[in-house]
Amino acid sequence: MLSLPRVWEAVSDGPERDVAKFRDELLWQEYARHVYARLGRATRSGLRFRLPATQSAEPWPRTMACVDRAVGELESDGWLVNQMRMWLASQWSVRMLAPWQQGEDVFFVNLLDGSRAANRLGWQWTAGTATGRPCGFSRFQVEKRAPGLCSTCPHEAECPIDDWPSNPPLEATEPHPHLRADPHPAATAGPEHANEGDRADAVWLTAESLGDDDPALSANPALPAVFVFDGPLLARLQLTAKRLVFLAETLADLGQRRTLEVYLGDPVAILDRRLVAATFTPVPGWRARAARIRPVQTHPWPWLRRPHRGSAASFSAWRRHVDRSEA
C-alpha cells in the first residue's frame, strides 16, 4: 500500500541518526525485492548454502512463553515486529533444524504483509543459507526485548534456550548464476517509462500494489480499478482468513474513492479482451499472467533503487553497486 520511495521521503525531517538507520532497513527491503526479481522461484533454494533438515520435533514448542507469545500474535493478528520474526525463524531453522522453507510458508499465509521477497530472504538470512552466518536465538534476547516475559514461563528455572545454539551444519552450494551478475537488468527492472498502447478501459490491480499511488492507478484517475481474487492460486496457497479479510478491507477502502470491480476466478479468463493498464510488478506470478493478459499500458514499478547488473550475493555487495551508480 505504501511504496518504498514514499516512505523514504516521509521520514526525511527526522533525527539524522534515526533516519539513516530506518532508511537502511528500507534499502534491505529493496535488496530483497531485487534478489526476488532476478531469481524468482529459485529463491526457494538456499542462495549460497544448504541447511540439511534433520529435526522432526515441533519447531515452535508452545510451552515456551516467548514462542507462545510470538506464534499467538502471528496467528491472531497476522503481524509481528522484526525481532519476533527473527526469534521464530531462528528457533525453527537454527535450533530445531526444521526446513526453513516450511517455516517461511507459515509466515507467508499468516502475515498481512506476507511478501515472498522480504519474507523468504529474511528466513534465508536467519538460517544462514544466504550468508553462511546463522542468527541465533537465546534467552538473553527475550530478557532484553521483552522484560518480564520469562517470569511467566514454566521453563523459567530450566530454560531450553538459556545458551546460544550451536551453528547448524551448513553446506556450501553452487549459487544461482544470476546472483552475482544479472545478464538482463532491464527485464528484471521493467520499463523506465510508461509503455502506452491503446487506450485502456480499466486499471488492473494486484495484491502487490494496492495503494492509491499505484503508478497505473495514478495515471488513469477516471478509469475503474479491477481486482481479481485468483481462485486457483488461493486454493493452492491456502492463505488465512485474516489475510483475505485484510485484502477485502483494503479494496473496500479504495472503493470509497473510485469505481472498483472485484472478481473471483482466473485473472487471465476474467480480463480476457479487457484493455487494461497495469503497473509492472517484479514477481513471477504477475509476469506470467501479464504475458497472457497483455496490458495496453504498462507503467514502471516504483523502485527505491533501480536494479543493476552487479552482484546481489550479499546486501553489502548489492549496496556497493547501488552507491557507485549514484555517485
C-alpha positions as CSV (number, residue, x, y, z in Angstrom):
1,M,0.0,0.0,0.0
2,L,2.9,2.3,0.6
3,S,5.8,2.4,-1.8
4,L,9.4,2.4,-0.5
5,P,10.1,5.8,-2.2
6,R,7.1,7.3,-0.5
7,V,8.2,6.0,2.9
8,W,11.8,7.1,2.3
9,E,10.7,10.7,1.7
10,A,8.2,10.7,4.5
11,V,11.0,10.4,7.2
12,S,13.3,13.0,5.7
13,D,12.8,15.5,8.5
14,G,13.5,13.1,11.4
15,P,16.6,12.8,13.6
16,E,19.6,12.2,11.3
17,R,20.8,9.0,13.1
18,D,17.3,7.5,13.2
19,V,16.6,8.4,9.6
20,A,19.8,6.8,8.4
21,K,19.0,3.6,10.3
22,F,15.4,3.5,9.1
23,R,16.4,4.1,5.5
24,D,19.0,1.3,5.8
25,E,16.1,-1.0,6.7
26,L,14.2,0.2,3.6
27,L,17.2,-0.5,1.4
28,W,17.3,-4.0,2.8
29,Q,13.7,-4.4,1.8
30,E,14.6,-3.1,-1.7
31,Y,17.5,-5.6,-1.8
32,A,15.2,-8.4,-1.1
33,R,12.9,-7.3,-4.0
34,H,15.9,-7.1,-6.3
35,V,17.0,-10.7,-5.5
36,Y,13.5,-12.0,-5.9
37,A,13.0,-10.1,-9.2
38,R,16.2,-11.7,-10.5
39,L,15.8,-15.2,-9.3
40,G,12.1,-15.6,-8.8
41,R,11.1,-19.1,-7.5
42,A,14.8,-20.1,-7.4
43,T,14.9,-18.3,-4.1
44,R,13.2,-21.4,-2.7
45,S,16.6,-23.0,-2.6
46,G,19.5,-21.8,-0.4
47,L,21.1,-18.9,-2.1
48,R,24.7,-19.8,-1.1
49,F,24.4,-22.6,1.5
50,R,22.2,-25.6,2.2
51,L,20.9,-26.4,5.6
52,P,20.1,-30.2,5.9
53,A,16.8,-30.6,7.8
54,T,17.2,-33.3,10.4
55,Q,14.6,-32.4,13.1
56,S,11.0,-33.7,13.1
57,A,10.0,-32.4,16.6
58,E,7.7,-29.4,17.0
59,P,9.8,-26.4,15.8
60,W,7.8,-24.0,17.9
61,P,7.1,-25.5,21.3
62,R,4.2,-23.5,22.7
63,T,5.1,-24.3,26.3
64,M,7.9,-21.6,25.9
65,A,6.3,-18.2,26.8
66,C,8.4,-16.4,24.2
67,V,7.4,-18.8,21.4
68,D,3.8,-18.9,22.5
69,R,3.5,-15.1,22.6
70,A,5.1,-14.7,19.1
71,V,3.1,-17.5,17.5
72,G,0.0,-16.3,19.1
73,E,0.4,-12.8,17.6
74,L,1.3,-14.3,14.2
75,E,-1.9,-16.4,14.2
76,S,-4.3,-13.8,15.8
77,D,-3.0,-10.5,14.4
78,G,-1.1,-11.5,11.2
79,W,1.6,-9.2,12.3
80,L,5.0,-9.5,14.1
81,V,7.7,-7.0,14.9
82,N,11.0,-7.8,13.2
83,Q,12.7,-9.1,16.4
84,M,9.9,-11.7,16.9
85,R,10.1,-12.8,13.3
86,M,13.8,-13.5,13.8
87,W,13.2,-15.3,17.1
88,L,10.7,-17.7,15.4
89,A,12.8,-18.2,12.3
90,S,15.9,-19.0,14.3
91,Q,14.1,-21.3,16.7
92,W,12.6,-23.2,13.7
93,S,15.6,-23.5,11.5
94,V,18.8,-23.0,13.5
95,R,17.9,-24.6,16.8
96,M,15.3,-27.2,15.7
97,L,16.8,-27.8,12.2
98,A,13.4,-27.9,10.6
99,P,13.2,-27.0,6.9
100,W,13.2,-23.2,6.7
101,Q,11.0,-23.3,3.6
102,Q,8.2,-24.8,5.6
103,G,8.5,-22.1,8.2
104,E,8.6,-19.4,5.6
105,D,5.3,-20.8,4.2
106,V,3.7,-20.5,7.6
107,F,4.7,-16.8,7.8
108,F,3.5,-16.2,4.3
109,V,0.0,-17.5,4.7
110,N,-0.4,-15.6,8.1
111,L,1.3,-12.3,7.7
112,L,-0.8,-9.4,6.4
113,D,2.4,-8.1,4.8
114,G,3.5,-11.5,3.6
115,S,6.0,-10.8,0.8
116,R,7.8,-13.6,-0.9
117,A,10.7,-11.3,-1.4
118,A,11.3,-9.9,2.1
119,N,9.9,-12.9,4.0
120,R,11.9,-15.5,2.1
121,L,15.2,-13.6,2.2
122,G,14.7,-12.9,5.9
123,W,14.3,-16.6,6.6
124,Q,17.4,-17.4,4.5
125,W,19.4,-14.7,6.3
126,T,18.4,-16.1,9.7
127,A,19.0,-19.7,8.8
128,G,22.4,-18.8,7.3
129,T,21.7,-20.1,3.8
130,A,22.2,-16.6,2.3
131,T,25.3,-15.6,4.2
132,G,26.8,-18.7,5.9
133,R,26.3,-17.0,9.3
134,P,23.1,-18.1,11.0
135,C,21.4,-15.9,13.6
136,G,21.0,-17.5,17.0
137,F,18.1,-17.1,19.4
138,S,18.6,-17.2,23.2
139,R,17.0,-16.2,26.5
140,F,19.3,-13.1,26.5
141,Q,17.3,-11.6,23.6
142,V,14.0,-12.3,25.2
143,E,15.0,-10.7,28.5
144,K,16.4,-7.6,26.6
145,R,13.5,-7.1,24.3
146,A,10.5,-8.4,26.4
147,P,11.4,-7.9,30.0
148,G,9.1,-9.8,32.4
149,L,8.1,-12.4,29.8
150,C,10.4,-15.1,31.1
151,S,8.9,-14.8,34.6
152,T,5.6,-16.1,33.2
153,C,7.2,-19.1,31.5
154,P,7.0,-22.7,33.0
155,H,10.6,-23.2,31.8
156,E,11.9,-20.2,33.8
157,A,14.2,-22.3,36.0
158,E,15.4,-24.6,33.2
159,C,15.2,-22.6,30.0
160,P,15.7,-24.7,26.8
161,I,17.2,-21.6,25.1
162,D,19.4,-20.5,28.0
163,D,22.6,-21.0,26.0
164,W,23.4,-19.8,22.5
165,P,22.5,-22.6,19.9
166,S,25.3,-24.4,18.1
167,N,25.8,-23.4,14.4
168,P,23.9,-25.7,12.1
169,P,25.8,-27.9,9.6
170,L,25.6,-25.6,6.6
171,E,26.9,-26.9,3.3
172,A,28.1,-24.6,0.5
173,T,26.2,-24.8,-2.7
174,E,26.7,-23.5,-6.2
175,P,24.9,-20.1,-6.3
176,H,22.4,-19.3,-9.0
177,P,24.5,-17.9,-11.9
178,H,22.4,-14.6,-11.8
179,L,23.1,-14.0,-8.2
180,R,26.5,-12.4,-8.9
181,A,25.6,-10.8,-12.2
182,D,22.3,-10.1,-13.8
183,P,22.6,-10.5,-17.6
184,H,19.2,-8.8,-18.2
185,P,18.8,-6.0,-15.7
186,A,16.3,-4.2,-17.9
187,A,14.0,-7.2,-17.9
188,T,14.4,-7.5,-14.1
189,A,13.6,-3.9,-13.5
190,G,10.8,-3.5,-16.1
191,P,10.1,-0.3,-18.1
192,E,11.6,3.0,-17.0
193,H,8.7,4.9,-18.6
194,A,5.1,4.1,-19.2
195,N,4.6,1.9,-22.3
196,E,1.3,3.2,-23.6
197,G,-0.5,1.4,-26.4
198,D,-4.3,1.6,-27.0
199,R,-6.5,3.5,-24.7
200,A,-7.2,1.5,-21.5
201,D,-10.7,0.9,-20.1
202,A,-9.7,-0.2,-16.6
203,V,-6.7,-0.5,-14.3
204,W,-5.7,-4.0,-13.2
205,L,-4.6,-4.1,-9.6
206,T,-2.9,-7.0,-7.7
207,A,-2.1,-7.7,-4.1
208,E,1.4,-6.5,-4.7
209,S,0.3,-2.9,-5.3
210,L,-3.0,-1.7,-3.7
211,G,-2.2,1.8,-2.6
212,D,-3.7,5.0,-4.1
213,D,-0.3,5.9,-5.6
214,D,0.0,2.8,-7.7
215,P,1.5,4.2,-10.9
216,A,-1.1,2.8,-13.3
217,L,-3.9,3.9,-10.9
218,S,-2.4,7.4,-10.5
219,A,-2.0,7.8,-14.3
220,N,-5.7,6.9,-15.0
221,P,-7.8,8.6,-12.3
222,A,-11.0,8.3,-14.3
223,L,-10.8,4.6,-15.0
224,P,-12.3,1.9,-12.8
225,A,-9.9,-0.4,-10.9
226,V,-10.2,-4.1,-11.4
227,F,-9.0,-6.7,-8.8
228,V,-9.3,-10.4,-9.3
229,F,-9.1,-12.8,-6.3
230,D,-7.2,-15.5,-8.1
231,G,-9.2,-18.6,-7.3
232,P,-6.8,-21.3,-8.5
233,L,-3.9,-19.6,-6.7
234,L,-5.8,-19.1,-3.5
235,A,-6.7,-22.8,-3.5
236,R,-3.0,-23.6,-3.7
237,L,-1.7,-21.1,-1.2
238,Q,-4.4,-21.5,1.5
239,L,-4.0,-18.0,2.9
240,T,-5.5,-17.5,6.3
241,A,-8.9,-15.7,6.6
242,K,-7.4,-12.7,8.3
243,R,-5.1,-12.0,5.4
244,L,-8.0,-12.3,2.9
245,V,-10.1,-10.0,5.1
246,F,-7.3,-7.5,5.1
247,L,-7.3,-7.5,1.3
248,A,-11.1,-7.1,1.2
249,E,-11.0,-4.2,3.7
250,T,-8.2,-2.6,1.6
251,L,-10.3,-2.9,-1.5
252,A,-13.4,-1.6,0.3
253,D,-11.4,1.5,1.3
254,L,-10.2,2.1,-2.2
255,G,-13.8,1.6,-3.5
256,Q,-14.9,4.7,-1.5
257,R,-12.7,6.9,-3.7
258,R,-13.1,5.4,-7.2
259,T,-15.1,2.8,-9.1
260,L,-13.9,-0.7,-8.3
261,E,-14.7,-4.1,-9.8
262,V,-13.8,-7.2,-7.8
263,Y,-14.0,-10.8,-9.1
264,L,-13.1,-14.3,-8.0
265,G,-11.7,-16.7,-10.6
266,D,-8.9,-16.9,-13.1
267,P,-7.5,-13.4,-13.8
268,V,-6.5,-14.4,-17.4
269,A,-10.0,-15.5,-18.2
270,I,-11.8,-12.7,-16.5
271,L,-9.6,-10.0,-18.0
272,D,-9.7,-11.6,-21.5
273,R,-10.4,-8.9,-24.1
274,R,-10.2,-6.1,-21.5
275,L,-7.9,-3.2,-22.3
276,V,-6.2,-2.8,-19.0
277,A,-3.5,-0.5,-17.7
278,A,-1.2,-2.1,-15.2
279,T,2.0,-1.4,-13.1
280,F,4.9,-3.7,-13.9
281,T,5.3,-6.0,-10.9
282,P,8.7,-7.8,-10.3
283,V,7.2,-11.2,-9.2
284,P,6.9,-14.4,-11.3
285,G,3.2,-14.7,-11.0
286,W,2.5,-11.2,-12.3
287,R,4.8,-11.6,-15.3
288,A,3.3,-15.0,-16.3
289,R,-0.3,-13.6,-16.2
290,A,0.7,-10.3,-17.8
291,A,2.2,-12.2,-20.7
292,R,-1.3,-13.6,-21.4
293,I,-3.5,-10.6,-20.4
294,R,-1.3,-8.2,-22.4
295,P,-1.9,-4.8,-20.7
296,V,-2.2,-2.0,-23.3
297,Q,-0.4,0.3,-20.8
298,T,2.5,-0.9,-18.6
299,H,3.7,1.6,-16.0
300,P,7.1,1.4,-14.2
301,W,7.4,-0.2,-10.8
302,P,8.2,2.4,-8.1
303,W,11.7,1.2,-7.3
304,L,13.6,2.9,-4.5
305,R,16.8,2.0,-6.4
306,R,16.5,0.6,-9.9
307,P,18.0,-2.9,-10.3
308,H,21.6,-3.1,-11.6
309,R,23.6,-5.8,-13.3
310,G,26.2,-6.2,-10.5
311,S,26.4,-8.7,-7.6
312,A,23.5,-9.3,-5.3
313,A,25.2,-12.2,-3.5
314,S,25.0,-10.1,-0.3
315,F,23.4,-6.9,0.9
316,S,26.8,-5.2,1.2
317,A,27.8,-6.2,-2.4
318,W,24.5,-5.0,-3.7
319,R,24.8,-1.8,-1.8
320,R,28.3,-1.1,-3.2
321,H,26.9,-1.2,-6.7
322,V,24.0,1.0,-5.7
323,D,26.3,3.6,-4.2
324,R,28.6,3.6,-7.2
325,S,25.6,4.1,-9.6
326,E,24.5,7.1,-7.5
327,A,28.0,8.7,-7.2
